[in-house]
Amino acid sequence: MSLKDTPCRSSSRERKLTEKGQEMHEQDTRKREKAFNKSYDTWKLIARETRTKLKTLCSSEDLIKLQQDIQAKHDGVAQQYEPILRNSNTTPEIVKKMDACVTLTKDILDLISNRLETVNQEYNDQLEKERVREILNKDEYGSVFGHTKTETVSSAKSPERLSNHSSSASTHSSRVDAQAEFAAKLEQSKAIKEIQAQQAHLHKLEGEWKLREAKMLVEMKQKEWEMQQQLEQERSKLQQLQAAKDVAIAAARVRAYDNFEGFENHDEEINDQTNSACYRNQNEPRLNPDAASFQPHQTAPEVTVTQESVSLAQAIASSLSMNRLPVPEPTTFRGDPLQFTDWKMSFIALIDRKPLPPSEKMFYLKNYLAGEARKAVEGFFYRDSESAYNGAWKVLQDRYGNPFIIQKAFRDKLMRWPKINTNDPLALQEFADFLQGCTEAMPHVKGLAILNDCEENHKLLRKLPEWIVRKWSRVVVEELDTSRSYPDLACFTNFLSKEARIACNPIASPLLMNFRATNERSPKRAKALNTNTQTKSFAQEKQETNGSKPKSPCFMCKSEAHNITKCPTFAAKSIEDKKAFICENRLCFGCLRKGHMTKDSRTSVVYKFEDCTLRTTSNYSRPTVVILYQWTSLTFQQMKQPYSGLISDIWQISYHPF
């Protein structure tokens, strides 16, 4: 037998009250019993009065009042009984009284309910009395109603009268049932007639619609045939015009050759052939041999173009131009709440509004979902009903289309945004564009209104360069002086967009000019830092690499716009996560490329992380040059000398034992 099966032994110590406590306990018990007996006596009087009144004719108001009174007194008795039961001070007499109270109250309430249901029917005095005596029997509940034999004796003396009354009551009840059944049958027959009439009307409408649909199909076929015939006629006319034009061009070419060679007689023959080919229905003109050489003038035959043919040609041209356009296709949704609204609008416009069966809509929905979003509704793909399709959309809407989820995604992206460097106007422009999107979405996403708060604006200012913050302070002061309120997000977005346009101006932007000058000076500095004459400089090697090989995509975010050394996602990771990512993807610690180990790396690459991606402390603000090197003939002290002001700060970051 295990310890879990063994019941815990309760304490055998009995609780004993003191004399004073025992006296107070008994006094409290007597007080509760007295209150209970008082409530019980009150209920008993009401029960007797109710029994007496139920034997007489009562209106519905009287019956409702009797029902409320007896229920209220019963609740009072139960309320007094509850503390006695809780303290285990019950006695057989109290329990018997409470049981009688509950049972009789239920019987009385049932009698009153039956009387309320038949209050509009004929009242039978003797029948109601016998019913009350049968249910509320004095022999069974003598302690409540008392022991009197008058009613019992009177009832015993007239059994015949009671039987007569009961038979008349049963006859009346049967008649009422028959009348009710007859009324129900009448209503049922009326309903059946109305249903049959409606069905006949529906069949008539369906027949008329099918006939109209057949006529419409015939008319459409007729119009289609007429349009095809008209198209054939137009094509034949076009071919005739083209043939006549070719004949005229050939005749002119032959005539030019003949005039050049002096064959005037042959010119007459060519003119005859041309005229016979172009104007077969006309008579041949008589030629004058003394006249000058004839220069043919080709006139196109008259073509009567009707308005219908013009509209038909325009429709054909419009259809051909539409067919040349690429087929629109919604993007694949992978679970980003910021992209859900755009994807939903494109999917509804291109697929959901088409007259497709639910199975095909579910197929398209499955194809244009991926990742986390597809896993969320994967259980609905086992069915192809309309309810499954609507259920999948409900899950997607609740998980990704909720305004709270969308505003949280906007705010999370803003909080994760990396700090913008002073000399990075493109990052500033990107941040301004995202804020513009937040501003446009604010009227439709309720929770984004919190971005108008000054505290949220201060969080955004921490991600901007110092010179932007100083300019914004001037705008804030002017706004406070003018309207005495802090500028909202729209004002901040307009200010930042303007500053980003100024910073990204390719002509007058000092940031881009400084950035270009830095790139021009970098080869000279790399050459000065080179201590080995047999090894190429970092800048030359980088230039040769960029010129000979295409730029490899980033291993972290798969973008071709930058490599892993410039990846903001890789920059946001901690040092331990970066090391784990390099080991997991089998990259070289020297050059962050694949295909070789660190000990086999022949290049020493200089990478600039302008946003301090590998910094170990949050207060490291200046740009850092991180040298990933290999163990060669150069010792660390030799490499450290040219970078004496910088390498000591990054040694803890870039050092990795190979």
Backbone hydrogen bonds, N-H to C=O, Kabsch-Sander energy under -0.5 kcal/mol:
donor,donor_aa,acceptor,acceptor_aa,energy
6,T,2,S,-0.8
16,K,14,E,-0.6
22,Q,18,T,-3.3
23,E,19,E,-2.3
24,M,20,K,-2.4
25,H,21,G,-2.5
26,E,22,Q,-2.4
27,Q,23,E,-2.3
28,D,24,M,-2.5
29,T,25,H,-2.1
30,R,26,E,-2.5
31,K,27,Q,-2.1
32,R,28,D,-2.1
33,E,29,T,-2.4
34,K,30,R,-2.3
35,A,31,K,-2.2
36,F,32,R,-2.4
37,N,33,E,-2.6
38,K,34,K,-2.1
39,S,35,A,-2.2
40,Y,36,F,-2.6
41,D,37,N,-2.5
42,T,38,K,-2.0
43,W,39,S,-2.3
44,K,40,Y,-2.4
45,L,41,D,-2.0
46,I,42,T,-2.0
47,A,43,W,-2.4
48,R,44,K,-2.2
49,E,45,L,-2.4
50,T,46,I,-2.5
51,R,47,A,-2.3
52,T,48,R,-2.1
53,K,49,E,-2.5
54,L,50,T,-2.1
55,K,51,R,-0.6
55,K,52,T,-0.9
56,T,53,K,-1.5
63,L,59,S,-2.2
64,I,60,S,-2.3
65,K,61,E,-2.2
66,L,62,D,-2.5
67,Q,63,L,-2.3
68,Q,64,I,-2.3
69,D,65,K,-2.4
70,I,66,L,-2.4
71,Q,67,Q,-1.8
72,A,68,Q,-2.2
73,K,69,D,-2.3
74,H,70,I,-1.9
75,D,71,Q,-2.2
76,G,72,A,-1.9
77,V,73,K,-2.1
78,A,74,H,-2.4
79,Q,75,D,-2.1
80,Q,76,G,-1.7
81,Y,77,V,-1.7
82,E,78,A,-1.5
84,I,80,Q,-0.7
85,L,81,Y,-2.3
86,R,82,E,-2.3
87,N,83,P,-1.8
88,S,85,L,-0.9
89,N,84,I,-2.5
95,V,91,T,-2.5
96,K,92,P,-2.3
97,K,93,E,-2.2
98,M,94,I,-2.4
99,D,95,V,-2.4
100,A,96,K,-2.2
101,C,97,K,-2.4
102,V,98,M,-2.4
103,T,99,D,-2.6
104,L,100,A,-2.6
105,T,101,C,-2.0
106,K,102,V,-1.8
107,D,103,T,-2.1
108,I,104,L,-2.8
109,L,105,T,-2.4
110,D,106,K,-2.0
111,L,107,D,-2.3
112,I,108,I,-2.4
113,S,109,L,-2.2
114,N,110,D,-2.2
115,R,111,L,-2.2
116,L,112,I,-2.3
117,E,113,S,-1.7
118,T,114,N,-1.5
119,V,116,L,-0.8
121,Q,118,T,-1.0
125,D,123,Y,-0.6
128,E,124,N,-2.1
129,K,125,D,-1.9
130,E,126,Q,-2.2
131,R,127,L,-2.0
132,V,128,E,-2.1
133,R,129,K,-2.7
134,E,130,E,-2.1
135,I,131,R,-2.0
136,L,132,V,-2.8
137,N,135,I,-1.2
141,Y,137,N,-2.1
144,V,141,Y,-0.9
145,F,141,Y,-2.3
146,G,142,G,-2.1
148,T,146,G,-0.7
153,V,149,K,-2.8
154,S,150,T,-2.5
155,S,151,E,-2.1
156,A,152,T,-1.9
157,K,153,V,-1.9
158,S,154,S,-0.8
162,L,158,S,-1.5
163,S,159,P,-2.3
164,N,160,E,-2.2
165,H,161,R,-2.4
166,S,162,L,-2.7
167,S,163,S,-2.4
168,S,164,N,-2.4
169,A,165,H,-2.4
170,S,166,S,-2.4
171,T,167,S,-2.4
172,H,168,S,-2.3
173,S,169,A,-2.3
174,S,170,S,-2.4
175,R,171,T,-2.2
176,V,172,H,-2.2
177,D,173,S,-2.2
178,A,174,S,-2.3
179,Q,175,R,-2.4
180,A,176,V,-2.3
181,E,177,D,-2.4
182,F,178,A,-2.4
183,A,179,Q,-2.3
184,A,180,A,-2.1
185,K,181,E,-2.3
186,L,182,F,-2.1
187,E,183,A,-2.2
188,Q,184,A,-2.2
189,S,185,K,-2.4
190,K,186,L,-2.2
191,A,187,E,-2.4
192,I,188,Q,-2.2
193,K,189,S,-2.2
194,E,190,K,-2.3
195,I,191,A,-2.3
196,Q,192,I,-2.5
197,A,193,K,-2.3
198,Q,194,E,-2.3
199,Q,195,I,-2.5
200,A,196,Q,-2.2
201,H,197,A,-2.3
202,L,198,Q,-2.3
203,H,199,Q,-2.5
204,K,200,A,-2.1
205,L,201,H,-2.2
206,E,202,L,-2.4
207,G,203,H,-2.3
208,E,204,K,-2.4
209,W,205,L,-2.5
210,K,206,E,-2.4
211,L,207,G,-2.3
212,R,208,E,-2.4
213,E,209,W,-2.6
214,A,210,K,-2.3
215,K,211,L,-2.1
216,M,212,R,-2.4
217,L,213,E,-2.2
218,V,214,A,-2.3
219,E,215,K,-2.6
220,M,216,M,-2.5
221,K,217,L,-2.5
222,Q,218,V,-2.4
223,K,219,E,-2.6
224,E,220,M,-2.5
225,W,221,K,-2.4
226,E,222,Q,-2.4
227,M,223,K,-2.6
228,Q,224,E,-2.2
229,Q,225,W,-2.4
230,Q,226,E,-2.4
231,L,227,M,-2.4
232,E,228,Q,-2.3
233,Q,229,Q,-2.1
234,E,230,Q,-2.4
235,R,231,L,-2.4
236,S,232,E,-2.4
237,K,233,Q,-2.4
238,L,234,E,-2.3
239,Q,235,R,-2.4
240,Q,236,S,-2.3
241,L,237,K,-2.4
242,Q,238,L,-2.3
243,A,239,Q,-2.5
244,A,240,Q,-2.6
245,K,241,L,-2.2
246,D,242,Q,-2.2
247,V,243,A,-2.4
248,A,244,A,-2.2
249,I,245,K,-2.2
250,A,246,D,-2.4
251,A,247,V,-2.4
252,A,248,A,-2.3
253,R,249,I,-2.0
254,V,250,A,-2.4
255,R,251,A,-2.5
256,A,252,A,-2.0
257,Y,253,R,-1.8
258,D,254,V,-2.3
259,N,255,R,-2.6
260,F,256,A,-1.7
261,E,257,Y,-1.6
262,G,258,D,-1.3
263,F,258,D,-1.9
264,E,262,G,-1.5
267,D,263,F,-0.7
268,E,264,E,-1.2
269,E,265,N,-1.1
270,I,266,H,-2.0
271,N,267,D,-2.4
272,D,268,E,-2.1
273,Q,269,E,-2.2
274,T,270,I,-2.5
275,N,271,N,-2.7
276,S,272,D,-2.3
277,A,273,Q,-1.8
278,C,274,T,-2.4
279,Y,275,N,-2.6
282,Q,279,Y,-0.8
291,A,288,N,-1.2
298,Q,296,P,-0.5
300,A,298,Q,-0.5
304,T,302,E,-0.5
305,V,303,V,-0.8
306,T,304,T,-0.6
310,V,306,T,-1.8
311,S,307,Q,-2.3
312,L,308,E,-2.1
313,A,309,S,-2.5
314,Q,310,V,-2.5
315,A,311,S,-2.2
316,I,312,L,-2.3
317,A,313,A,-2.7
318,S,314,Q,-2.6
319,S,315,A,-2.4
320,L,316,I,-2.5
321,S,317,A,-2.4
322,M,318,S,-2.1
323,N,319,S,-2.0
324,R,320,L,-1.3
325,L,321,S,-0.6
325,L,322,M,-0.7
333,F,331,T,-0.5
333,F,368,Y,-2.3
339,Q,336,D,-1.5
340,F,336,D,-0.5
340,F,337,P,-0.8
341,T,337,P,-0.6
343,W,339,Q,-2.1
344,K,340,F,-2.9
345,M,341,T,-2.2
346,S,342,D,-2.0
347,F,343,W,-2.4
348,I,344,K,-2.5
349,A,345,M,-2.2
350,L,346,S,-2.1
351,I,347,F,-2.4
352,D,347,F,-1.9
353,R,348,I,-1.9
354,K,351,I,-1.3
356,L,354,K,-2.5
361,K,357,P,-1.9
362,M,358,P,-2.5
363,F,359,S,-1.8
364,Y,360,E,-2.5
365,L,361,K,-2.5
366,K,362,M,-2.1
367,N,363,F,-1.8
368,Y,364,Y,-1.9
369,L,366,K,-0.9
370,A,333,F,-2.2
372,E,334,R,-0.8
373,A,370,A,-1.0
374,R,370,A,-0.6
375,K,371,G,-1.7
376,A,372,E,-1.6
377,V,373,A,-0.9
378,E,375,K,-0.8
380,F,377,V,-1.2
381,F,378,E,-1.0
382,Y,379,G,-0.7
383,R,380,F,-1.3
389,Y,385,S,-1.8
390,N,386,E,-2.5
391,G,387,S,-2.4
392,A,388,A,-2.3
393,W,389,Y,-1.9
394,K,390,N,-2.1
395,V,391,G,-2.1
396,L,392,A,-2.2
397,Q,393,W,-2.6
398,D,394,K,-2.5
399,R,395,V,-2.2
400,Y,396,L,-2.7
401,G,396,L,-0.9
401,G,397,Q,-1.0
406,I,402,N,-2.4
407,Q,403,P,-2.5
408,K,404,F,-2.0
409,A,405,I,-2.1
410,F,406,I,-2.3
411,R,407,Q,-2.2
412,D,408,K,-2.7
413,K,409,A,-2.1
414,L,410,F,-2.0
415,M,411,R,-2.5
416,R,412,D,-2.0
417,W,414,L,-0.8
420,I,463,K,-2.9
424,D,421,N,-1.2
428,L,424,D,-1.4
429,Q,425,P,-2.2
430,E,426,L,-2.2
431,F,427,A,-2.2
432,A,428,L,-2.2
433,D,429,Q,-2.2
434,F,430,E,-1.9
435,L,431,F,-2.1
436,Q,432,A,-1.9
437,G,433,D,-1.7
438,C,434,F,-2.0
439,T,435,L,-2.3
440,E,436,Q,-2.2
441,A,437,G,-1.9
442,M,438,C,-0.9
444,H,441,A,-0.9
445,V,441,A,-1.9
446,K,444,H,-0.6
448,L,445,V,-1.2
449,A,446,K,-1.4
450,I,447,G,-1.4
451,L,448,L,-1.8
452,N,449,A,-1.5
453,D,450,I,-1.7
457,N,453,D,-1.7
458,H,454,C,-2.0
459,K,455,E,-1.6
460,L,456,E,-1.5
461,L,457,N,-1.9
462,R,458,H,-1.1
463,K,460,L,-1.3
464,L,461,L,-1.4
469,V,465,P,-1.6
470,R,466,E,-2.2
471,K,467,W,-1.5
472,W,468,I,-2.5
473,S,469,V,-1.9
474,R,470,R,-1.2
475,V,471,K,-1.5
476,V,472,W,-2.5
477,V,473,S,-2.2
478,E,474,R,-2.3
479,E,475,V,-2.4
480,L,476,V,-2.6
481,D,477,V,-2.2
482,T,478,E,-1.7
483,S,479,E,-2.9
484,R,479,E,-0.8
484,R,480,L,-0.9
485,S,479,E,-0.6
492,F,488,D,-1.9
493,T,489,L,-2.7
494,N,490,A,-2.4
495,F,491,C,-2.2
496,L,492,F,-2.5
497,S,493,T,-2.6
498,K,494,N,-2.0
499,E,495,F,-2.2
500,A,496,L,-2.3
501,R,497,S,-2.2
502,I,498,K,-2.1
503,A,499,E,-2.5
504,C,500,A,-2.1
505,N,502,I,-1.0
509,S,505,N,-1.4
513,M,509,S,-1.6
514,N,510,P,-2.4
515,F,511,L,-2.3
516,R,512,L,-2.2
517,A,513,M,-2.4
518,T,514,N,-2.2
519,N,515,F,-1.6
520,E,516,R,-1.8
521,R,517,A,-1.7
522,S,518,T,-1.2
525,R,521,R,-2.0
526,A,522,S,-2.3
527,K,523,P,-2.2
528,A,524,K,-2.1
529,L,525,R,-1.7
530,N,526,A,-0.6
530,N,527,K,-0.6
533,T,531,T,-0.6
535,T,532,N,-0.8
541,E,537,S,-2.5
542,K,538,F,-2.2
543,Q,539,A,-2.4
544,E,540,Q,-2.8
545,T,541,E,-2.2
546,N,542,K,-2.5
547,G,543,Q,-1.9
548,S,544,E,-1.9
549,K,545,T,-2.2
554,C,559,S,-2.7
554,C,562,H,-0.5
558,K,554,C,-1.3
566,K,563,N,-1.3
567,C,564,I,-0.8
571,A,567,C,-1.7
572,A,568,P,-1.6
573,K,570,F,-0.8
578,K,574,S,-2.2
579,K,575,I,-2.4
580,A,576,E,-2.3
581,F,577,D,-2.4
582,I,578,K,-2.4
583,C,579,K,-2.3
584,E,580,A,-2.5
585,N,581,F,-2.1
586,R,583,C,-0.8
587,L,582,I,-2.6
588,C,593,R,-2.4
592,L,588,C,-2.1
600,D,597,M,-0.7
601,S,598,T,-1.1
605,V,590,G,-0.5
605,V,603,T,-0.6
605,V,628,L,-0.7
607,Y,605,V,-0.6
607,Y,626,V,-1.6
609,F,607,Y,-0.6
609,F,624,T,-1.7
610,E,608,K,-0.8
612,C,609,F,-1.7
615,R,612,C,-1.2
620,Y,617,T,-1.2
621,S,619,N,-1.0
624,T,609,F,-1.2
626,V,607,Y,-1.6
626,V,624,T,-0.7
627,I,625,V,-0.5
628,L,605,V,-1.2
628,L,626,V,-0.6
629,Y,627,I,-0.7
632,T,630,Q,-1.2
632,T,634,L,-0.6
639,M,635,T,-2.0
640,K,636,F,-1.8
641,Q,637,Q,-1.2
643,Y,639,M,-0.6
644,S,641,Q,-1.3
646,L,643,Y,-1.6
647,I,643,Y,-3.5
649,D,646,L,-0.9
650,I,646,L,-0.9
651,W,647,I,-0.9
653,I,650,I,-0.7
654,S,650,I,-2.8
655,Y,651,W,-1.8
